[in-house]
Amino acid sequence: MKTIIVFGEKTFKISVPDESRVSFGPWSPPTGEGRYQASERALSGTLRVYEGRSKESSILAVFSGVSGFRDTSLDFSEEVAREEGAIIWKSDSKGYEREEKVKRVAEWTDGLLPTGEEAE
């Protein structure tokens, strides 16, 4: 079994048998002359899980509203930026003055954040 994290309208994990095939694409692929006039819902991302690897395999699950997914066995790291600061407005007889003090720190995470779980 492998675990896949799915991102989209909801973030969730699914366990998929190793012999399964996973595909990603629109709910209803555009066809014919009106291919780009399909509704946004019809073109939204859909993750499909099939029983086996062949094209004739039965479908086990379909998840719509998906924007992305990843297998948790893959190494993953992401650069995350954190900003801390304040904006101070000063007013005197000469008008308003804006002073901004911002500190920005960027670091690479080990892949824990993309699971949808809050880091402690």
N, C-alpha and C positions, 0 to 999 in steps of 0.2 A: 504494500500500500504506500502511496505517496500522498502528502498533504499539499493542497493548493489554497492559497489565499486569494480571494476574489474581491475586487474593488468596484465600486459603482454606487448605485442608490443605497446599498447596504454593503458593509464589509463583513465577510464571513470566511470560514475555513471549511473545506470539504476534503474527505479522504477518498482517493480514487485508486482502484486496483491497478497494479503495474501494467497489466496487459490491456488496459483501456486506452482509447484514443480520445483526445480532447481537441475541440476545434473552437475557433472564435471568429465571429463575423456578424453582419447585420441579421436581425430577426427574419426579415424577408429580403433577400438580395434583389437589387434593382434589375429590371429586365426591360428590353424593348426601348422605344423612343423616349418614354417618360421616365427614364432611369434616375434622373436627378430631381424628379418632382414627387418622389415618394415621401410619405409622412416622416417626421423626425422619429416617431416611435418605431416605424418599420425599419429605419436605418440604425436604431440604437444597438449597441453591442450585445451579443448573445454568446454565452459559453455553453457548449454542448459536450456531454460526456457519452461516449459510445462503449458498448460492452467489449468489443474487440478492436483490433487495428484495421480490419478490412472495411471497405466502403459499404458492404452489405450488413454490417453489424447493427444490432438493435440499439436504439438510443436509451440510455439509462436516466439522463437528467438534462434539463434545459433551464438556464438561468438568464433572464433578460435584464436590461438596464446595467450591463457590465461595462466598465470603462477600462479595465485591465485585470491581469491576474499574474501570479507567479508561483512556481513550485518552491516550497520551503527548503528543499535540498540544495538549491542553488545558492552560492555565496552571493551576498548582497550587502552593499553599504551605500549610504546616501549622505550627501553633504547637507547639514542642517544649520541654518543661521539663526542667531538669537540677537535681538536688538533690545537694549535697555536705554532709556533716556527720558528727557523732559523738554518741554517747550515752555519758555518763560516769556510772557508779554509784559513789557514795562511801558508805562504811560507817564509822560511829563508834559511840560508846556510846549515842547518841540514836537510832540506827536507820540506815536506808538513805535516801539522797537521790539523785534522778535529775536529771542536768543534760543538756539537749539543746541542741546548737548546730547549726543547719541553715541553709544558704544555698541559696536557690532562684532560678534564673535561667531566664527564658522568652524564647525567640526564635523568629522565623519562619524556616523553611527555604525554599529555593527549589524544593522538589519532588523533590530527589534521594533523600531517605530512603525515600519510599513505593515505590521500585522494588525494595526488598528487598536492595539493595546497602549495605554498610557505608560510612559516611562516613569519610574519612581525617582 
